Amino acid sequence: MTCLFSDQEKILHLLKGLSNQINPKFERCTGISSSRYELLYHLYQADEVNQTTLQKAVNIDSAAITRHLKQLESDGMVTRSKIASDNRVTLVRLTEEGRNRLLGYKEEKTSFVNKMLTDFSKEELDLLTTMLSRMQNNISEF
């Protein structure tokens, strides 16, 4: 019995494979996981943010964000503090060390993305961006 996949199923298979390849190679090239990079990036944009808000922004579970933030805190990249009026709320802030290191990671990320998209024309990049955005919108609607 032959198992044939539709063009749509092939696209999903390719996207899944691409995602599986990107994450470990991104980490090797930049020196940081894509999840931690995204956390640092969001913190870079804000002065201070509630940990729950940060968790929702990067779309990871509460245990994962706690693990990431503990490691980033031990690396001197973030600080966490409780609000005196509500001890359940944790505020997270990027340290100066974290800001400086994020800028280095950003350079590595740019290099990684440029290598990944080598030989794509401007038109192809625009089309790919449009199609991926449409896919994201379609997924968010169901």
Secondary structure, 3 states (H helix, E strand, C coil): CCCCCCHHHHHHHHHHHHHHHHHHHHHHHHCCCHHHHHHHHHHHHCCCEEHHHHHHHHCCCHHHHHHHHHHHHHCCCEEEEEECCEEEEEEEEECHHHHHHHHHHHHHHHHHHHHHCCCCCHHHHHHHHHHHHHHHHHHHCC
